[in-house]
Amino acid sequence: MNELLASTRLDPALALELALSAPLVVSGLLLWLYNLQGGPGLFRWGASQAFFWAWGSAVFPVLLALAGFLPGLQPEVQRSLSLSGAGIGLFISASFGLLFWNWRRLIRRPWDPLRRPVLLNLEHGVKLPPDSDPVWHLVFSSDPHFSSSLSDAGSGMSFLRWAQKSQVQAAVVLGDFVEDGLHGWGFVTGLLADGLGRVPFLPVLGNHDALLGGTRLFLRAFPRGKTNSGSPWYFSWDLSWGKKILARFFVVHLLWGTETFGKAQRSWLEKALETTPQEVVKIALSHCFFAASGSKEPRGRAWYDHPETLAAVAPLFEKYGVSLVISGHSHALEELERQGVRYAVVGGLGGTLAPEPSYVSPFSLWRGFGSFGGLELKGVGQAVELVYRDALGRELHRSSLPIPPRSEPQI
């Protein structure tokens, strides 16, 4: 070994430059991840330790190469440190560079699903014939995680098939179709097509769907078309009876928390709520929850009563008379009420169920932890019932929303 080291010539300055390739490549990859949709939320809620571990591993070869400059070392030791720093640095930079190249390749590959569900026409919304009774029913669920080996896809499919047999007028899934954003989209679109048949379907982006640049693949799986906000992530659509709007649904783009709730979305949401007539039932939809019971996640963060969404977004719902907010993200079924706004958590479409909560929200009205399923909204005009159902469509809990007040006539 000593003879090999003695015969190897590597300038310590060149060794340091080669070692520095590791933190440069890793820093670039982490910055790319951070600047993707939901990146700051991923850092705060999901992967901060992994980020620091990756960067720490990239700094290690630099420290080895720098140690080669220490005075008083034997030449063999100096060469060994320089070679180790350069070799490990090149290995790390090549590994992370290859990982980044593969992610980008997967995101940009030309791909279209062989089958996809019938997507809801957002400009048309849901229209009830004017010569029929104004009876409507829609279903909502979230977090199937179909591409995960831990998902109970059978329970999720049972609920979707129940929705199809019940002839609901639309089905909405509030995100987390896949596990990592890059894989499983063809499998997911096929399952949804089988489960829903011809039921119009609205998908909402979840935090897992957005991972690693998965937003591109989401839009290839579910082409959005034109929205009234100009964004594919937040918009509104109507449920109408003839020319009369009975309910308006506001899709709010919230992944981990409020990291995606910027000035443009806030301005759009406030204006859209403000200009909606008072007598129209206002229902907000999002992936991330607001009020919810739950437990602390493994890293010690509270997975309940979300401080960011309750502080930044909920006051708008309270101000403009939103009747109901339906969300996922928490893998449970629950109904809550806070400041006059009803909240429904519907994360029961197949992802690993949350355990019984160690923290029960003071706003909780009913909890269905341990049950797969979702929520059915049944309306007659502007009178709305909430029916929580298990994966087989069996009723778990029922409640109703107050009918919105009518606008005062102009005199």
C-alpha positions as CSV (number, residue, x, y, z in Angstrom):
1,M,0.0,0.0,0.0
2,N,2.8,2.4,0.9
3,E,4.5,1.7,-2.4
4,L,1.2,2.5,-4.2
5,L,0.7,5.7,-2.4
6,A,4.4,6.7,-3.0
7,S,4.0,6.1,-6.7
8,T,0.7,8.2,-6.9
9,R,1.1,11.9,-7.6
10,L,-1.9,14.1,-7.0
11,D,-1.5,17.8,-6.3
12,P,-3.3,18.6,-3.0
13,A,-4.9,21.7,-4.5
14,L,-6.3,19.6,-7.4
15,A,-7.5,17.0,-4.8
16,L,-9.4,19.8,-3.0
17,E,-11.0,21.0,-6.2
18,L,-12.2,17.5,-7.0
19,A,-13.5,17.1,-3.4
20,L,-15.4,20.4,-3.8
21,S,-17.4,18.9,-6.6
22,A,-19.5,17.0,-4.0
23,P,-21.0,19.9,-2.1
24,L,-21.5,21.9,-5.3
25,V,-23.5,19.1,-7.0
26,V,-25.4,18.2,-3.8
27,S,-26.2,21.9,-3.1
28,G,-27.5,22.3,-6.6
29,L,-29.8,19.2,-6.3
30,L,-31.1,20.4,-2.9
31,L,-31.8,23.9,-4.2
32,W,-33.7,22.3,-7.1
33,L,-35.8,20.2,-4.8
34,Y,-36.5,23.2,-2.5
35,N,-37.7,25.3,-5.4
36,L,-40.2,22.7,-6.7
37,Q,-43.9,22.9,-5.9
38,G,-44.1,22.4,-2.1
39,G,-40.3,22.3,-1.7
40,P,-40.3,24.5,1.5
41,G,-43.0,22.4,2.9
42,L,-41.1,19.2,2.2
43,F,-38.1,20.7,4.0
44,R,-40.1,21.9,7.0
45,W,-42.5,18.9,7.4
46,G,-40.8,16.0,5.7
47,A,-37.2,15.8,4.9
48,S,-35.1,18.4,6.7
49,Q,-32.9,15.7,8.3
50,A,-32.3,14.1,4.9
51,F,-31.4,17.5,3.5
52,F,-28.8,18.1,6.2
53,W,-27.5,14.5,6.0
54,A,-27.0,14.8,2.2
55,W,-25.1,18.1,2.5
56,G,-23.1,16.8,5.5
57,S,-22.0,13.8,3.5
58,A,-20.9,16.1,0.7
59,V,-18.7,18.2,3.1
60,F,-16.9,15.2,4.4
61,P,-14.5,14.7,1.4
62,V,-13.7,18.4,1.5
63,L,-12.5,18.0,5.1
64,L,-10.4,15.0,4.2
65,A,-8.8,17.0,1.3
66,L,-8.2,20.0,3.6
67,A,-6.5,17.7,6.1
68,G,-3.9,16.9,3.5
69,F,-2.6,20.4,3.9
70,L,-1.9,20.1,7.6
71,P,1.8,20.6,8.4
72,G,3.9,18.0,10.0
73,L,2.2,15.0,8.4
74,Q,4.1,12.2,6.8
75,P,4.0,12.4,3.0
76,E,2.1,9.0,2.8
77,V,-0.5,10.3,5.2
78,Q,-0.9,13.6,3.2
79,R,-1.3,11.7,-0.1
80,S,-3.8,9.3,1.5
81,L,-5.9,12.1,2.8
82,S,-5.8,14.0,-0.5
83,L,-6.6,10.9,-2.5
84,S,-9.5,9.9,-0.2
85,G,-11.0,13.4,-0.3
86,A,-10.8,13.5,-4.1
87,G,-12.1,10.0,-4.6
88,I,-15.0,10.2,-2.2
89,G,-15.9,13.7,-3.6
90,L,-16.0,12.4,-7.1
91,F,-18.0,9.4,-6.1
92,I,-20.6,11.5,-4.3
93,S,-20.9,14.1,-7.0
94,A,-21.3,11.4,-9.7
95,S,-23.9,9.5,-7.6
96,F,-26.0,12.6,-6.9
97,G,-25.5,13.9,-10.4
98,L,-26.8,10.6,-11.9
99,L,-29.7,10.7,-9.5
100,F,-30.6,14.2,-10.6
101,W,-30.3,13.2,-14.3
102,N,-32.5,10.2,-13.8
103,W,-35.2,12.3,-12.0
104,R,-35.2,14.9,-14.8
105,R,-35.4,12.1,-17.4
106,L,-38.4,10.6,-15.7
107,I,-40.1,14.0,-15.4
108,R,-39.5,15.0,-19.1
109,R,-40.1,11.6,-20.7
110,P,-43.0,11.6,-23.3
111,W,-45.8,9.7,-21.8
112,D,-49.6,9.5,-22.0
113,P,-51.8,7.1,-20.0
114,L,-53.4,4.3,-22.0
115,R,-56.6,4.9,-20.0
116,R,-57.8,7.7,-17.7
117,P,-61.0,8.5,-16.0
118,V,-63.5,11.0,-17.4
119,L,-62.4,14.4,-16.2
120,L,-64.8,17.0,-15.0
121,N,-65.2,19.9,-17.4
122,L,-64.4,22.9,-15.1
123,E,-66.0,25.5,-17.4
124,H,-69.2,23.4,-17.4
125,G,-69.1,22.2,-13.8
126,V,-72.0,20.0,-12.7
127,K,-75.3,21.0,-14.3
128,L,-78.7,19.7,-13.2
129,P,-81.4,19.7,-15.8
130,P,-83.8,22.6,-15.3
131,D,-86.9,20.4,-15.8
132,S,-85.8,18.0,-13.0
133,D,-85.8,18.3,-9.2
134,P,-82.6,20.1,-7.9
135,V,-81.3,16.9,-6.3
136,W,-77.5,16.3,-6.4
137,H,-74.9,14.1,-4.8
138,L,-71.1,14.2,-5.0
139,V,-68.4,12.1,-3.3
140,F,-65.1,13.2,-1.9
141,S,-62.1,11.3,-0.6
142,S,-58.3,11.6,-0.5
143,D,-54.9,10.0,-0.1
144,P,-55.1,6.7,-1.9
145,H,-51.3,6.4,-2.3
146,F,-52.1,3.7,-4.9
147,S,-48.4,3.3,-5.9
148,S,-47.3,2.5,-2.3
149,S,-46.9,-1.1,-1.2
150,L,-48.5,-0.1,2.1
151,S,-51.7,1.2,0.4
152,D,-54.9,-0.7,0.8
153,A,-55.9,-0.2,-2.9
154,G,-58.7,-2.6,-2.5
155,S,-60.5,-0.5,0.0
156,G,-60.0,2.6,-2.2
157,M,-61.3,0.8,-5.2
158,S,-64.3,-0.4,-3.3
159,F,-65.3,3.1,-2.4
160,L,-64.9,4.3,-6.0
161,R,-67.0,1.5,-7.3
162,W,-69.7,2.3,-4.7
163,A,-69.6,5.9,-6.0
164,Q,-70.0,4.6,-9.6
165,K,-73.0,2.3,-8.7
166,S,-74.6,5.1,-6.8
167,Q,-74.5,7.3,-9.9
168,V,-73.0,10.3,-8.2
169,Q,-72.7,13.3,-10.4
170,A,-69.0,13.9,-9.8
171,A,-66.2,12.4,-7.7
172,V,-63.3,14.5,-6.2
173,V,-60.1,13.0,-4.9
174,L,-58.0,15.5,-3.0
175,G,-54.5,14.3,-3.8
176,D,-51.7,11.9,-3.0
177,F,-52.4,9.5,-5.8
178,V,-48.8,8.3,-5.8
179,E,-46.0,8.0,-3.3
180,D,-43.1,9.9,-4.8
181,G,-44.4,12.0,-7.7
182,L,-42.3,10.1,-10.4
183,H,-43.7,6.6,-10.5
184,G,-47.1,4.8,-10.8
185,W,-49.1,7.4,-12.8
186,G,-50.2,4.9,-15.5
187,F,-51.2,2.4,-12.8
188,V,-53.2,5.1,-11.0
189,T,-55.1,6.4,-14.1
190,G,-56.1,2.8,-14.9
191,L,-57.4,2.1,-11.4
192,L,-59.4,5.3,-11.5
193,A,-60.9,4.5,-14.9
194,D,-61.9,1.1,-13.6
195,G,-63.3,2.3,-10.4
196,L,-65.3,5.3,-11.6
197,G,-66.4,4.3,-15.1
198,R,-68.1,7.3,-16.6
199,V,-68.4,9.4,-13.4
200,P,-66.9,12.9,-14.0
201,F,-63.7,13.1,-11.9
202,L,-61.8,16.0,-10.5
203,P,-58.2,15.3,-9.2
204,V,-56.5,17.8,-6.8
205,L,-52.7,17.8,-6.4
206,G,-51.3,16.4,-3.1
207,N,-47.9,16.9,-1.5
208,H,-46.7,13.4,-2.5
209,D,-47.9,13.9,-6.1
210,A,-45.7,17.0,-6.3
211,L,-42.5,15.3,-5.0
212,L,-39.4,15.4,-7.2
213,G,-41.1,17.4,-9.9
214,G,-44.2,15.2,-10.2
215,T,-46.4,18.1,-11.1
216,R,-45.5,17.6,-14.8
217,L,-46.6,14.0,-14.6
218,F,-49.8,14.9,-12.8
219,L,-50.8,17.2,-15.6
220,R,-50.0,14.6,-18.2
221,A,-52.1,12.0,-16.3
222,F,-54.9,14.6,-15.7
223,P,-54.9,17.4,-18.3
224,R,-56.5,20.4,-16.6
225,G,-57.7,22.5,-19.4
226,K,-58.8,26.1,-18.9
227,T,-59.5,27.4,-15.4
228,N,-61.1,30.6,-14.3
229,S,-58.0,31.6,-12.3
230,G,-55.5,30.9,-15.0
231,S,-53.7,28.4,-12.7
232,P,-54.0,24.6,-12.9
233,W,-53.8,24.4,-9.1
234,Y,-56.4,26.8,-7.8
235,F,-59.8,27.6,-9.3
236,S,-63.5,27.4,-8.8
237,W,-66.4,25.5,-10.4
238,D,-70.1,25.5,-10.0
239,L,-73.0,23.2,-9.4
240,S,-76.0,24.6,-11.1
241,W,-79.7,23.9,-11.7
242,G,-80.6,25.4,-15.0
243,K,-79.2,29.0,-14.8
244,K,-79.2,29.0,-10.9
245,I,-76.0,28.4,-9.1
246,L,-76.7,26.2,-6.1
247,A,-73.1,25.6,-4.9
248,R,-69.6,26.9,-5.8
249,F,-66.5,24.9,-5.0
250,F,-63.2,26.6,-4.5
251,V,-60.0,24.5,-5.0
252,V,-57.3,25.9,-2.8
253,H,-53.7,24.9,-3.5
254,L,-52.2,23.7,-0.1
255,L,-49.8,20.8,-0.1
256,W,-47.9,20.6,3.2
257,G,-49.2,23.9,4.6
258,T,-49.2,27.4,3.3
259,E,-45.9,27.3,1.4
260,T,-47.9,27.4,-1.9
261,F,-50.4,30.0,-0.7
262,G,-48.7,33.1,-2.3
263,K,-50.1,36.6,-3.0
264,A,-51.6,35.7,-6.3
265,Q,-53.6,32.8,-4.9
266,R,-54.7,34.8,-1.9
267,S,-55.8,37.7,-4.0
268,W,-57.8,35.3,-6.4
269,L,-59.4,33.5,-3.5
270,E,-60.5,36.6,-1.7
271,K,-62.0,38.1,-4.8
272,A,-63.7,34.9,-5.8
273,L,-65.3,34.5,-2.4
274,E,-66.3,38.1,-2.2
275,T,-68.0,38.1,-5.6
276,T,-70.0,34.9,-5.0
277,P,-73.7,35.6,-4.1
278,Q,-74.5,35.2,-0.5
279,E,-77.2,32.5,-1.1
280,V,-74.8,30.2,-3.0
281,V,-73.4,27.4,-0.9
282,K,-69.6,28.0,-0.7
283,I,-67.4,24.9,-0.3
284,A,-63.6,24.9,-0.2
285,L,-61.5,22.0,-1.3
286,S,-57.8,21.4,-0.5
287,H,-55.3,18.7,0.1
288,C,-53.8,20.0,3.3
289,F,-56.1,20.0,6.3
290,F,-57.1,22.9,8.7
291,A,-58.8,21.8,11.9
292,A,-58.1,18.1,12.7
293,S,-57.4,15.7,15.5
294,G,-54.2,13.7,15.3
295,S,-50.8,12.8,16.8
296,K,-47.3,14.0,16.6
297,E,-45.4,12.7,13.7
298,P,-42.0,10.8,14.2
299,R,-40.0,14.1,14.0
300,G,-42.1,15.7,16.7
301,R,-44.2,18.0,14.6
302,A,-47.9,18.2,15.4
303,W,-50.1,16.5,12.7
304,Y,-53.3,18.2,13.9
305,D,-55.0,21.6,14.0
306,H,-52.6,23.0,11.4
307,P,-51.2,26.3,12.7
308,E,-50.4,27.7,9.2
309,T,-53.6,27.0,7.3
310,L,-55.8,28.0,10.3
311,A,-53.9,31.3,10.7
312,A,-53.5,32.3,7.0
313,V,-56.5,30.9,5.1
314,A,-59.3,30.0,7.6
315,P,-60.0,33.7,8.4
316,L,-61.0,34.2,4.7
317,F,-63.5,31.3,5.0
318,E,-65.0,32.9,8.1
319,K,-65.2,36.3,6.6
320,Y,-66.9,35.3,3.4
321,G,-69.3,32.7,4.7
322,V,-67.8,29.4,3.5
323,S,-70.0,26.7,4.8
324,L,-67.7,23.7,4.4
325,V,-64.0,22.9,3.9
326,I,-63.1,19.4,2.7
327,S,-59.5,18.3,2.9
328,G,-57.2,15.2,3.1
329,H,-53.6,14.9,4.1
330,S,-54.5,13.3,7.4
331,H,-55.4,9.6,6.8
332,A,-58.6,9.6,8.7
333,L,-62.3,10.6,8.6
334,E,-63.5,13.4,10.8
335,E,-66.0,16.3,11.1
336,L,-65.2,19.5,12.9
337,E,-66.5,23.0,13.3
338,R,-64.6,26.2,14.0
339,Q,-65.8,29.8,14.0
340,G,-68.9,28.8,12.1
341,V,-67.1,26.9,9.4
342,R,-67.6,23.1,9.1
343,Y,-64.4,21.1,8.3
344,A,-64.4,17.6,6.8
345,V,-61.3,15.4,6.8
346,V,-61.6,12.7,4.2
347,G,-58.2,11.0,3.9
348,G,-59.5,7.5,3.8
349,L,-59.1,6.3,0.2
350,G,-56.4,3.6,0.9
351,G,-53.3,5.2,2.4
352,T,-52.1,3.8,5.7
353,L,-54.7,4.9,8.3
354,A,-53.7,7.2,11.0
355,P,-53.7,5.7,14.5
356,E,-56.2,6.8,17.1
357,P,-55.4,10.4,17.9
358,S,-53.3,11.3,20.9
359,Y,-54.7,14.9,20.5
360,V,-58.4,15.4,20.0
361,S,-59.2,18.8,18.5
362,P,-61.5,21.0,20.6
363,F,-63.4,21.6,17.3
364,S,-64.1,17.9,16.7
365,L,-67.7,16.8,16.3
366,W,-67.3,13.2,15.1
367,R,-64.2,11.0,14.4
368,G,-64.0,7.9,12.2
369,F,-60.3,7.0,12.7
370,G,-59.6,3.4,11.6
371,S,-62.1,3.5,8.7
372,F,-61.4,3.7,5.0
373,G,-64.0,5.6,2.9
374,G,-65.0,9.2,2.2
375,L,-67.8,11.8,2.2
376,E,-71.0,12.0,0.2
377,L,-72.6,15.4,-0.2
378,K,-76.4,15.1,-0.8
379,G,-78.2,18.2,-1.7
380,V,-81.7,19.3,-2.4
381,G,-81.4,22.8,-3.8
382,Q,-79.2,24.6,-1.2
383,A,-79.9,22.2,1.6
384,V,-76.9,19.9,2.0
385,E,-76.4,16.7,4.0
386,L,-73.0,15.3,4.8
387,V,-72.9,11.5,4.9
388,Y,-69.6,9.8,5.8
389,R,-69.3,6.3,4.4
390,D,-66.9,3.4,4.8
391,A,-65.2,1.7,1.8
392,L,-68.3,-0.4,1.1
393,G,-70.6,2.7,1.1
394,R,-72.1,2.0,4.5
395,E,-73.1,5.0,6.5
396,L,-70.9,6.0,9.4
397,H,-72.2,9.4,10.3
398,R,-74.6,12.0,9.0
399,S,-75.0,15.8,9.6
400,S,-76.3,18.8,7.7
401,L,-75.2,22.3,6.8
402,P,-77.1,25.4,7.6
403,I,-78.8,26.9,4.5
404,P,-77.0,30.1,3.5
405,P,-79.0,33.3,4.0
406,R,-80.5,34.9,1.0
407,S,-79.1,38.1,-0.4
408,E,-81.1,41.2,0.5
409,P,-83.0,42.6,-2.5
410,Q,-81.8,46.0,-3.7
411,I,-84.4,48.7,-3.2
